[in-house]
Amino acid sequence: MAGSGKRQRFGHALAIALIGAAPAFAQDAPAPESPDPPKLATPSYDAHDPASAPPEDTATAAQKQAAALDRLYGELADPGRRDWEKVQAEIERLWARSGSPAMDLLLRRAGREMRAENYPAAVDHLTALTELAPGFAEGWNARATAFYQLGEFSLAVADLEHVLALNPRHFGALTGLGIILDQTGQPAPALEALRAARALNPNRPDINDQIRRVERSLGAADL
């Protein structure tokens, strides 16, 4: 395992790659601590009034989110796109939707601990999150960052594999995986991960530098 100095040198880049701008994790203003929404009276719906239609069911909401992500991924993959950061932020906003106020609360608490550099506490919150919501990729993604900061590279990689199993187009997880694999002396799979991240998000200014560095380590800068 690499020393703490090298970990600190890569830590900021990895945190940016994994966490990005996901608002549920990175927002500074704490949300109300109660995980349970207030109880509301059961509404009566008017079939003739579209504004009073019942809320969408989970499947419909998921389909709409998937369609929105497909559109945004297509926009993000356009090389030279000027507003790529806006598109990336919108993707990360959709990634951060757990669908549960209680899960969002755990993610926010972990974010506060991460900003305080209290990584063991962040891991505790995120472990609870991954156990309660194993299908929520951002829980695994955030915990990978905390494990990395603790120097637990193998645990970070395992969590990133969970992220990519749930969301193969997670360019942040691919970039983070590439950074860790490169740092731990595995340049070939690192290059594969970084190139996959670039295909999804080609406009990030650091991605080509990271790829060129790994290519040089492989003696493949002209490939």
Steps between C-alpha positions, in 0.01 A plus 500: 500500500632846414610739772291782642682770300417342168144437618460869585634598157233296324225538761358830377483379140333178605243677717409727209478202264276296727286758672485771237222747563238256627289734714367243747858427606680829450253764614616703798161604634366218720152382426245439775610204707168317499512213246123472490289738291203664672176309487254658260127456464408261221415719200201453278577510128286648225523290184410807294775715645852398384656704778336276760618173345649240737877506541701280265572150617856391560531316168386801299736732686788259441421481129499878473829526686657236276384687189638827638835335575520351152450846351755658734761230438465566128555872556796444733678273252518782241867609481542875520163560663524835677242433772629154590536593868131590516408168336731309736345673802150405383604135460652500848182658639298212358751245628461644851126426520461207733121521505500489881525793745667270754766392250557860391552588867771235538673631188493857630634394840783313329573809292537712811740248651701488177535877493619483862748228393339263749515209258427214743171668597420553132561131438260412782220710347569371150516138614154543647391655171637219284341239726159670494510600133740262319361605163591868550830543316594831661519340845772266375664784307523725805632220719769425242628854546504466879683167479754655265568784741560239770751321276271199462555466127368146460177594678467810283543292184241249621250782554574648158428161347159513671441846353585385149288187531204725584592786265749402226498857365620654827792701362599612850540144622694407187734794549546421868566136420761601243675727753514227763616229260772728365609593851520135603715395205235365263535728196334279240158473670540862615533610138193299402293663774621851419432459129150376579447809717624726219261342252212597729632841607765616252511869595642472851833682476686256726397173335742522207789586732419195712482277193828631357675440832387137508585454132853625565534254786406223257725635223186550289483878461470471121209254504 
